[in-house]
């Protein structure tokens, strides 16, 4: 079980599905990021940060674990033929895990946008 708690033991019964913490997070985060629109990056816009927060909480992850999951998503996107992994910038990873998740999500949105345009 990779050392993570089972969501059913850490969340009130019936609120979240019973599954290992983190199960499916990368796929859900990818869908969340793919659905983001440019307006979601505007100062004060809350839809995307709230959706991403819900995704992290629903999967029973810490912010640091969520950042690790987003780095896994980055590795998968770097394998796309439209991306040159050598010239791809490395995203800034601040010490605060919540800010790290947000920065990675915005970076991944830009990366995905570049991939879509090819």
C-alpha positions, 0 to 999 in steps of 0.5 A: 500500500506504499505507506499511505493511509486508506482514505476510508480510515482517515475520512468520515464514512461515506464522504469519499470512496473507499480506496488507497490514498492517492489512487488515481490522483495523477489522472484526476489532476491531469483532467483538472489541468486539461480543463483549465482555461486562461481566465483561471490564471487571472488574479483572484480566480478561484475555480481552478485552485479550488478544483485542484484542492478538492482533487488533493483532498479527495485523494487523501494526499498531503500537498507534498505527495500531490506535488510528487504526483504532478512531477510524475505527470510532468515526466509522462508529458515530457515523453510526448513526441512534441516535447524536447525534454532537453530544452524543457525548463525545470519548474520552480519548486518552492519550499511551501508544498501548496505553492509547489502544487499550484506552480506545477499545475500552472506549468503543466497547463502551459506544457499541455497547451504547447503540446496541444498546439503541435 
